[in-house]
């Protein structure tokens, strides 16, 4: 994803978080699910940041076809990454929350045809 796409996702104001991750999502214009990853220096040194990115990429790879077709930006929040399965479960839950919120927002924006 490009910087402008990161900005589009982050400005969408649709996010969910837990103690490990913050996940932002907006509708994807490309027809498939995409992921952008941000790990700041607050998380740790380069080795720690790269470990976070590898784990997030792998957990996304395992579940990407089950996720709603949105563009996601994942931001690592904790200094130590969880186990891979915990990260997979976390991403699945956060994506489901974002999808529910996106659907409720789109229902509110549609005019009633009654």
C-alpha positions as CSV (number, residue, x, y, z in Angstrom):
1,X,0.0,0.0,0.0
2,X,1.1,3.5,-0.7
3,X,1.2,6.4,1.8
4,X,-1.9,7.9,0.3
5,X,-3.7,4.6,0.8
6,X,-2.6,4.4,4.4
7,X,-3.9,8.0,4.9
8,X,-7.2,7.0,3.3
9,X,-7.6,4.0,5.7
10,X,-6.6,6.0,8.8
11,X,-8.9,8.9,8.0
12,X,-11.8,6.5,7.5
13,X,-12.3,6.6,11.3
14,X,-13.3,2.9,11.5
15,X,-11.0,1.1,14.0
16,X,-10.9,-1.5,16.7
17,X,-8.1,-2.2,19.2
18,X,-7.0,-4.5,21.9
19,X,-3.8,-4.6,24.1
20,X,-1.6,-5.8,21.2
21,X,-3.0,-4.2,18.0
22,X,-5.0,-1.3,16.6
23,X,-6.7,-2.2,13.3
24,X,-8.2,0.4,11.0
25,X,-10.3,-0.5,8.0
26,X,-12.2,1.0,5.1
27,X,-13.9,-0.4,1.9
28,X,-11.5,-1.7,-0.6
29,X,-11.6,-0.5,-4.1
30,X,-9.6,-3.3,-5.6
31,X,-11.9,-6.3,-4.9
32,X,-9.7,-8.1,-2.4
33,X,-8.4,-7.7,1.1
34,X,-5.2,-5.7,1.6
35,X,-3.1,-5.1,4.7
36,X,-0.7,-2.3,5.6
37,X,1.5,-2.6,8.7
38,X,2.9,0.1,10.9
39,X,5.3,-0.6,13.8
40,X,6.8,2.4,15.5
41,X,10.1,2.7,17.3
42,X,8.2,2.8,20.6
43,X,7.7,-1.0,20.2
44,X,11.5,-1.7,20.2
45,X,14.6,-1.9,18.1
46,X,14.7,-3.1,14.5
47,X,14.8,-6.7,15.4
48,X,11.6,-6.4,17.5
49,X,9.8,-4.3,14.9
50,X,10.7,-6.8,12.1
51,X,9.5,-9.7,14.3
52,X,6.1,-7.9,14.8
53,X,5.8,-7.4,11.0
54,X,6.6,-11.0,10.2
55,X,4.1,-12.3,12.7
56,X,1.4,-9.9,11.5
57,X,2.0,-10.8,7.8
58,X,1.9,-14.5,8.6
59,X,-1.3,-14.2,10.7
60,X,-2.9,-12.2,7.9
61,X,-1.8,-14.7,5.3
62,X,-3.6,-17.5,7.2
63,X,-6.9,-15.7,7.4
64,X,-7.0,-13.2,4.5
65,X,-9.7,-15.2,2.6
66,X,-12.0,-15.3,5.6
67,X,-11.8,-11.5,6.3
68,X,-14.2,-9.0,4.9
69,X,-13.0,-7.3,1.7
70,X,-11.6,-4.1,3.2
71,X,-8.3,-2.3,3.2
72,X,-6.7,-2.7,6.7
73,X,-3.9,-0.8,8.5
74,X,-2.5,-2.7,11.5
75,X,-0.6,-0.8,14.1
76,X,1.4,-2.8,16.7
77,X,0.9,-1.4,20.3
78,X,2.7,-3.8,22.7
79,X,6.5,-4.2,23.1
80,X,6.3,-8.0,22.9
81,X,4.3,-9.7,20.2
82,X,1.9,-12.5,21.3
83,X,2.0,-16.1,20.0
84,X,1.0,-16.5,16.4
85,X,-2.4,-18.1,17.1
86,X,-3.3,-15.3,19.5
87,X,-2.4,-12.8,16.8
88,X,-4.6,-14.7,14.3
89,X,-7.5,-14.7,16.7
90,X,-7.0,-11.1,17.5
91,X,-6.9,-10.0,13.9
92,X,-10.1,-12.0,13.2
93,X,-12.0,-10.5,16.1
94,X,-10.9,-6.9,15.3
95,X,-11.7,-7.3,11.6
96,X,-15.2,-8.6,12.5
97,X,-15.8,-5.5,14.8
98,X,-14.7,-3.2,12.0
99,X,-16.9,-4.9,9.5
100,X,-20.0,-4.7,11.8
101,X,-19.3,-1.0,12.4
102,X,-18.9,-0.4,8.6
103,X,-22.2,-2.1,7.8
104,X,-24.0,-0.2,10.5
105,X,-22.6,3.1,9.2
106,X,-23.6,2.2,5.6
107,X,-27.2,1.3,6.8
108,X,-27.5,4.7,8.5
109,X,-26.3,6.5,5.3
110,X,-28.8,4.8,3.0
111,X,-32.1,6.6,2.6
112,X,-35.2,4.7,3.6
113,X,-37.3,3.4,0.6
114,X,-40.4,2.8,2.6
